[in-house]
Structures are given as C-alpha cells and as structure tokens.
Amino acid sequence: MKQNSIVILDFGSQYNQLIARRVREMGVYAEVVPYFEDLEKIKARNPKGIILSGGPASVYLEGAPTVDKAMFDLDIPILGICYGMQLTQHLLGGEVAKADKQEFGKAEVIIDDENSPFFYGIEDNTQVWMSHGDHVTKIAPGFEKIAHTASSIATLYNAERNIYNVQFHPEVTHSVDGHQMLRNFVFDVCKCEENWSMGNYIEQTVKEIKETVGDKKVILALSGGVDSSVAAVLIHKAIGDQLSCFFVDTGLMRKNEAEKVMKTYGEHYHMNIECVDAEDRFLNKLKGVSDPETKRKIIGHEFIAIFDEQKQKMKDAEFLAQGTIYPDVIESQSVKGPSATIKSHHNVGGLPEEMDFKLLEPLRELFKDEVRKVGRELGIPDHMIDRHPFPGPGLGIRIIGEVDKEKADILREADDIFISELRAANLYQEVSQAFVVLLPVKSVGVMGDERTYEYTAVLRSADTIDFMTATWSHLPYEFLGRVSNRIINEVKGINRLAYDISSKPPATIEWE
C-alpha cells in the first residue's frame, strides 16, 4: 500500500495537507513530510511521485526553505506547486523575482499544450486559484511553458525529468479542474493504483496504537464531539479496557452535554468513563481574561492539569489521547513545515511545553470528512458522526471578551434553540457548522413596554468541504426570523440578533 504512494514535501502552505487529502480521496496513499526530510529517507519510501507544496517564503532570500537538488535526478515524477514551482526553477537554473502584478484569487489559465497528460480532459480558460507575490522571470533549461495566465507563467514541464510546475493551487476547491489535474498527475504521470481506503487506515492505525501503547494505560479527553468520539472508539478497538475516558465538564459545554456523553459512551460503548465537574475551576481561571489566545492557552493548561491529577489515580497511565485533527494542527503551529500560526487550539498550541504525558493523537493527519468516514467504518451512528464541530475551548471562545457563568448560561440556551430549529427545518445536515456567538455589546430594546439593556448575539453558519475554506450559509429569511424571535423571547439576556455573512478566508469560522 505504501509502495504505491505520493510523498508531499511541506514548505508551509496553509493548503498543504489538502494536497494529501485530494490524493487519498483517489484511493492512493499520500504522506506529508517536512521539506528538510533527508533524501535517503524519501527514497526509502519508494514513492510513485513527489509533490512540492506551496509556502510563504521567497526562494531568492537567504535561509529560504530548500531541498537537495539530487531529488530532481531520482527518476520519480515531481509536481511543484506555487513555491514548489519557484524552488524547482530557482535550483535548476531559472530565475524568480517579486512580481510587479501579484496574483491573489481567481485566474483563468490558457493551455498552450493541449496534448499534455497534465491537462487531459480539461477545457481551455479553466478557472484556478492563485496566491503568489513572486513569479518565474526566466525558465530553467529543459523546461517548456505549457500554460499561462494574463500576467504569469502558469505551468511548466520538463519531459526528460518528468517534472511539472504549476503556479496556481490545484488542491483548493476554487480551482475548478484542479482535482482532475491532480488525478492526471497521480494516475497518468505517476502510474499509481487505487488501493487506499479508510478501512486500510483503521487497520494500520489500530496496529500502530497497539505497538505504541503496549501494556500501558491511556487517558482520553472525551468531549462528545465527532473527533474525540472517533478517537475514543478507534483506541478502544485497539486496546480495550486499557483506555479510560474522562469527560471534563468545564461549564463551557453545550446544553445537557455531560448527561448525553455519560449515557452514550458509558452505557452504549461500555467504556471506562468518568465525569469531572470542573465548572468553577475553569471559570475562576478565566475571570478577567479577554484575549482569545490567552483564553485558549488557559483552557488548554487547565485540561492538562486535570488529566495530570487523574493520572495520579492511574500510576501506569502514560498516554493522553486527544481527538486532534489536521485543521487544529495547521492553524495552531508550524508542523512539518514553516506555516504561519493563525490561532492556538487548546489541544495543540495551548499545551504546556513540559507535560507528564506522551500524546496519542490517531486522527492528527485527517480532515473532518475523513474522520467521519473512519467513524462510519467503526459503526458509530450517523447522528453522532454528523454532529457539527465543537471547539475544544467550548463556549469560552464563542463568548467574545471575558467569560463568566451568566454569559455561558445565556449562550448555551441560545445555541440550543438555533441547533434545534436547524434540525426541525431539516437544515442541520445542509450546513457544515452552525452556532451562536455572544458579543460583549449591550443595546437598548423594548419588551412588554419596558426598556431593556441586554446582550447582542450573532448567528454563524458556514458551508465547507474541508474547513480550510468556507462560505456563509444562505439560510432562508423566514428561518432566520423564526430563530431570532425564539431566542429574543425565550432567552433572558439577549435582545438583539445579527447574522454573520463573512467567508473563510478572510475570516475564520469561529470568531476567536
């Protein structure tokens, strides 16, 4: 299976793991490794193809990420994307410089070589997604231009070395035919076969968990969300009663979440699970704190402190398991490459540097849709697998500004109404993530002929495939009106509702 693979070198693009996701969707194993991976290790993987990802650096600057030039002589097909294209040209004798006209966003590609395998089945003037400030000013020897846009070279090809370079990002959904281009590279150029599936992933991961854990005990941070639920069932499949789950009621959870989690996992899956009531503890730590990064780190540190205490009850527990998935990782810190930090997630960037646990994160390389596929393969019911994402810090990052119990209770009720109305209108499965945000803003209102001065809340609903990019949901006006009416009438503390119509990017899905 791994002898039929694509290796992706990560140069820090926010989109790099999308490349792996696209390839895995085709039934081909793909692995992301740091750009500085030793060439001998790459050769030992015996990949069918190598993809060089995009990245934020400029190839001509001192200290820019680079690779061993000998990689281009391995007789393995190579695809360089954006920075990967510029690096290839820079190393092989071409020239790259800052562009007078930068390209960010949609562009049309004019195909110069219609017979190129890379463009099989693709019409001329196809839409792609550009994101670059540098461009190739001199083509390296042996390369020919096979596509261009109005302002840049879009695609280069070296027949002798079987190297393709593209300035755009075929991995993102905005590149209309990008998926087909990647398929052409994977199957027609690299000659890969379809032999990778989530079933295979489960089999391999279960084996790795058993080998890693041995006879030791594992503590799992179980929130009841999709990610931690799938991680719990997957680890339980591997090691059974060696796994102990703890649900930490932070006071920042959804309505009745503790009761639901304890019933589902304790009674249905027969897992070892304990509920830790830590509401006062978390709220006291967050008192007076408004900065979102600080809130995330406080919550992360407090989680670890609680599990450290639980470990004292289980002297042989060496591992802390978490439902960390790749969007958490890529937005939190530089992993496998020099990507920029967007925000810290409590189970990634919020962890303390010194921690008395070894981390076990079996879903760390997967996107949300892949996690759900794993869950279905494991037999987890759809009503649990299809739940919208809920952030690790919970309502703590949906209450903008300082957090307290009153605000948490207000937000909990409002959010429950929004979600229940989505389900009643058969809209819950039509959107990817929906929730309510509570603002630190009060406004004057009138209720029952009396003046009110209460909080403003914001409804947020987003549509996405991979949670790396997203658009706002076009919910019916009548539905929004019904939700607004219920929240304002039923939730004491809110007298004004707004609807968030921003996309990601430039916004993120969560507000903090």
N, C-alpha and C positions, 0 to 999 in steps of 0.2 A: 504493500500500500504506500509506504513512504518512499519506495523506489520509483514511484510514479507521481512525483511531486513537483511543485513550484516553490522556489525559495524567494522570499521578498526581503530585500535589504531596506531597512528603515532609516531614512535620513531626517525624520522628524516631522513629516507632514501630518496635519490633523486628519487626513484622509487615509493614511497608510494601511490601517487594518481593514478598510473597506476593500482593498485590493484582494486580500486573503479571503474575505467573505464572498466576494464575487466568484473567485476561483473555486472555493469549496462548494458554492451553490451548483457548480457544474459537475460535481461528483469527483473532484480532483483534490487531493490533499495539498494544502498550502501552509507554509510556515513563515512567520515573520522573525527575522533575526537582526541584530544591530548591524549597522553599516560597517563597523570595525571588526566583524566576525573574521577570524583567521581563514585565509583562503583554503587551507588544507581541510578545515572543518566543513567548509561549504562543499568542497569536492567529495568529502566522505559521505555527505548526504546523497550524493549521486542524483541530483535533481534533473528533471527533464527540461527545466527552464529557469531563468533568473529574472526577477523584476527589480529594478532600482526605483524606489519610491520618490515622491516629491519631498520638499523640505524648505525651511525658511531662510537658509543661508545663501550666500553668493559664492559661486565656485572660485572666483578670482581673488577672494580675500584670504589673507593669511590665517591659517588654522581652520579653514573650511573643511567640513567632513569629506573624506575621500575614500577610495578603495585601491587595492593592489591592481595595477594595470594588467597584470598577468591574468586577471579574471576574464578579460576580453579575448584571451587565446585558449580558453578551455574547450572550445568547440561545443559550447552549450548555447542555445538561443537566449538572447538577452533583450529585454524591453526596458528602456529608460523613460520614466515619466517625469515631466517637468524638470525638477532639479536633477533627476536621473539622466535626462537628456543632456542637460547643460554640462553635467560632470563628464559624461561619456565624450562629448565633443571637446571639452577642455583637456582631458587626458590624452586623447588620440590625435591632437594636432589642430583642432578647430579653435575658435575664439568666441568668448562670451562677454557681453558688456551690458551695462544698465541701459534699458530701452528708453528712447525718447517718448514713446507712447506705450504705457503699460496696459496690460490686458487683465481685467478682473471681471468675471461674469461670462455671459453667453457670447459665443462667437460662431461664425459659420466657417466650416472647413471646405476648401476647394481641393478635390482629389486630382492630383497630377498623373498618377499611375493607377488606372482603373484595374489593371491586372495584378496588382499586389495582393498576396494572400491576406495581408492585414485588413484590406478593405473589401473582402468578399462579401457580397450581399448588402453593401452599404451604398446609398444614393449620394450623389454629389451635393454639396452645400448642407451637409449634415450639421446639426447644432451640437456644439461641445462646450465644456466649462473650462474657462481659462482662469489662472490665478498666478500671474508672474510679473515681476518688475524687470527681470533680466531677459535677454534673448541671445540667440546664436547669431553672430555677425559674420563668421567665417566657418564654412562647413569643413569638418575634418576629412582628410584624404580617404578615399574608398567609400564615402557616403554619397547618396544622391537624395535630392528633395523629392518626395512623393506626395506631399500635400502642403497647403499653405492657407493662411487666413489673409485678411486685407492688410494686416500690419506685421505678420511674423511668419517664420517657417514653422509649420505645424507638425510635419512628420519627416523623418529621415530614415534611410535604410542602407545597410552595408551588407551586400549579398555574400561576400567572401566570408565574413564573420557571423552572418545571420543575426545581426543586431538591428533592432528597431528603436527609434527615438520618437517620442511624441511630446509636444509642448503642453498639451491640454491634459485634463484628468478624465480618462475613460471610466474610472471606477465610480464616479458620482452619478446620481440619477439624472442630473441636468444635462449630461452628455447623452443625447437621445439614443445613439447607436453604440455607446461605449461598451455595453455588455457584449454586443456582437463582435466588436473589435478584440476584446479580451478573449472571447471564445475562439476567434480565428487564431490568436497567438497561442493559446493553450493547446488546441487540438490540431490545427493545420500546420503551425510552425513547430511547436514542441512535441507533437505526436503523443500527447497524454491519452490515457484511458480513464473512463469513468469507473472508479472503484472505491470512492469515499462516501460515507453516509454518517448520519448521527448515531445509527446503531453501531457502526465501527468505532465512533468516537467514545461512546459509552463503554464498550468492551475494553478499549485501550485505557481509558481513564480509570475504570474500576481496577484494572490490573496495576496501574501506577499508584493508586491510593493504597492498595494492599501492600505494595512493596515499600512505599514511603512510610506508612504508619507502623507496619509490623504488628507487634502486640501491645502498642501504646494506646492511650485513650485520647479522644478528640472531643473538644468542646465546640459547639456550633452556635453562632449568633443567628438565631431564627427570628425573623421579623414577621413572617407570614406572607411576605411579598413573593413574587414569582421567583426571583433569583435565589433567595435564601431557601425557599421551599424545594426548588430543583436540586440545589446543592445538598440539602439535607437528605433527600430521598436517594440521590446518587451515592453519597458517602455511606448512608445506611445500607445500601445494596452491597457495598464493598466490605464493610467491617461490622455491620450489625450493632450489637449492644456495646461495642467499644465507643460508640458515639453517644454523647449526652448533649441534649439541646437545652438552651436557656433562652426564654423569651423575656427580654427586658422591657418592662412597661415604664417608659420614660416620661409618661404624661404628655407625650407629643405624638401619640399614635392616632389612627383612625377610630371612629366610634365603635365601641364594643370589640376592638381588635384582640385584646387579651383573651376574652372568653372564646372567640372563634378559633384562635390559634391553639389554645389548650385542648379544645374539643377535637379539632381536626387531626392534629398530629399525635396527641396522646391516645385518643380512642380509636381513630381510623387507621393510623400507620403503626401504632404500638411502639412508638419511640420513647426513649427516656427523655422527658421534658419537664422543666421546672420554670415557673413564672417568678420573676424577681420584680417586686414593686419598688421602683426607684424614682417615682414621680417627684417627690420633694427634693431628692438628691440632685436631679438634673436641673430642675427649675431654680434651685438655690445657686448652682454653679453658673447659670445663665443670667442671673439677676444683674441688671445694669449693663449688659453687653448688647451692643447693636451691630457691630461689624460682622458681616456674614462669614468671612474667613475665620474669625475668632470663634464664632458660634460653632462652626463645623469642627474646628480643632478641639474645642471644649467637649463637645458631644463625643468625638472620637476617643479622646483621652479617658473620658468617664466610662465609656463602654469597656475599654481595655482594663481599667481599674476594677470594674465589676467582675469581669471574667478572671482577672488575676486573683480576686478573692474567692471565686468559685473553684479555682484550681487548688486552693488550699484544702478544699474538701476532697479533691481527687489528686492525690500526690503523684499519680502516674500519668496525669494528663499533660501531654507535651505539645499538642497542636490546637490552635484556634482556627476553626474553619469559618469562612465567610462566603457570601454569595456575590463576591466581586465580579463584575463583568467588564468587558473591554472599554465601553464608553466611560465608566468610572475611572479607569486607569489613564486613558489618553487625556482626559480633561484635568487630571489631578497632578500629574508629574511627568517627567521625561522618562519613558520606559522604552527600552530598546532603541533609543534614538534621542535627538536633541529637540523634541517637540516643546512648544511653549505651554506653560501652565495656564489654564483658564480658571479653574476653581478646584478646591480640595474636596474630596469626598471623604466622609468620616471613616470609611473602611479602606482608604488608600492614603491620600495625602495627610489625613488627620491622625494617623498612627504615630505614637511616640517613636523616637529613634531607637531607644533601648526598650525591648519588650520581652517579657519572660515567657514567650511562646514561639513556636515555629508556626508560620502561617500555612494553611491548606486552603487553596482557592481554585477548585477544579473547573470553574467557569470563566476564569480570568481572560481567556483568549476568545470568548464568544460574544456575539452581539445578541440583543434581546430576542430577535426572532429565532435565532439558533438555540437559545436557552429554552424557548417554548417548545421547539421540536424535540429537544432532549427530554423535556418533561412529559410530552405525549408518548415518547418511546418508553418512558418509565412507567406509564399508566396513570399519571396524575390527572385527575378530572379536569375537563375543559374550563369549568367555572373557576378553578384555581389558577390554571395556566394562563387564562386570558385576562387576568386582573391587570389593570393599568400599573405602571411603575410607581413605586412609592419610595421617596428618597430615604437613605439611611438616617439622616438627621431628623426625619419626620416633619412635623409641623413647625419645627424650630426654624426652618428656612422658608416656610410659607407664611410665617408671621414676620413681616418686614420690621426691622428695628428690634427693640427689647422684647423679650419673651416673658410671659407670666401665665399663671393658670387661667385667669379670666379670659385672656385672649385665646388661649388654647381651646377652652371650652366653647367659645363663640365660633371659632373656626371649624372645630370638629362638627358642630351641628350644621353649619352652612355647607360644608363639604359633603356631608351625608345626604343632604337634600339634593345637591347637584348630581351626585352619582346615582341616587335612586331615581331621579327624573330621567337621566340618560337611559337607564335600564328600562324604565317604563315606556319610553318612547322608541325603544329598540335602536338607540343611537350609541350605546356603550361600546359595542363591537365595531362601530363605524369609525370611531376616533381612536387615536393611539394613546393619548394621555390627557386626563382632564382632572382639574382640581380647583380649589378656591384659594386665593391669596388675601391675607388681611393686611391692610395698609395702616401705618401709624398716622392716619389722617382722619380727623373728625369733621363732620359738616352738619349744618343746621337742617332739620327736617320737620315735618308736621305729621303727627299721628294722633288720631282721636281729638282733633282741635287743640292739641298741646304741642309745644315746641320740643323737639328732640335734638340732641347733640351727640351723635354716635359715629361709629367707625364706617369707613368705606371699604368694601371688599371687591375683589376682581375675579371674574370667572376666566379660567385659562383652559383652552382645549386645543391640542395640536395633532396634526396628522403627519406621520413619518413612517419610513420603512426601517431605517437603521439607527435612528435617534442621533445621528451626526448632523443631519439637516432636517428641518421640519417647517411646515406651513400651518397657519392657524385654521381651525376647523370652521367651515361655513355652516354653522348651526342655524336652523330656522328661527326667524324673528319671534314667531309665536312661542316656540320652545323657550327661548331666552327670556321672553316676557313672563312665562309661567314660573320659571326658576327664580327670577328676580322677585316676583310677587310673593312666592312662598318664603324665601329667605328673609325678606324685609318684614313680613308679617309674623313669621314663626321664630326667628332668631333675635332675641333681645340683645342689642348692642350693635346692630348693623342697620343703617337707614339709607344706604346708597350702594348700588351695584354698577360695575363697569365690565366691559368685555375686552380682553387683550387680543389685538389683531396683529401682533408682531410675529415675524418668522425667525427661524434659526438657520444660519446667521442672518442678521447681526445679533439678535437677542439669543439667549439660551431658553430652554423650555421652562425650567424652574427660574424663579426670579432671583434667588440667591444661590 
